[in-house]
């Protein structure tokens, strides 16, 4: 089966199902696993080159609505009669696990997908149990865009990641998936921990000094106690099973006495 993925989270779902060798093309932002680096690139996710897609003659294109604006890619796939499926747009971690079942069904690897989905749920249950040992819940501020500031609200998997890691998202009181705020609001909420995961920006491109210069931020608990973390955006901002790795990393940073250490080469779902 010749597969094309036009967003990073779909590429990662395909990899977990052991189908990387079936990929014949991917979008420009897909960067995991490393084997895909040899594949034809089809453009950024919002500007997919449909002529290239059509010429590759895929058996199935995996599209998604997790990135706003992807609708035009789907219209073009329909217009050209290229076979495709739309992977669901998950809001919770369990829904991310359910995406494995969807892709497994679409690619005839349902048995493997079911096995992985069960492992996924088991890992969430384990972290839920560990989180109950964290008596002092640390407050977290997640920043996934800087100007203007955007941060996840209640209806977002990062609020769930915060809870499972023994913490609490300081913007969990906002009943939205994404909240626009400002520096002063964050300062007044005074988080214990700041987690910077700018969407589409590599960790080494984020300048810590610029964040530290924001007015009044030196007064916050997170800054005073050196709890500003620049984290790997792909482990937190994509609806992929790699979110489990992000959970493992932040959980150990928050409560090293409760949660196991996370090594960069670890993969909770593949290794468990």
Order of alpha helices (4+ residues) and beta strands (2+ residues): beta-alpha-beta-beta-alpha-beta-alpha-beta-alpha-alpha-beta-beta-alpha-beta-beta-alpha-beta-alpha-alpha-beta-alpha-alpha
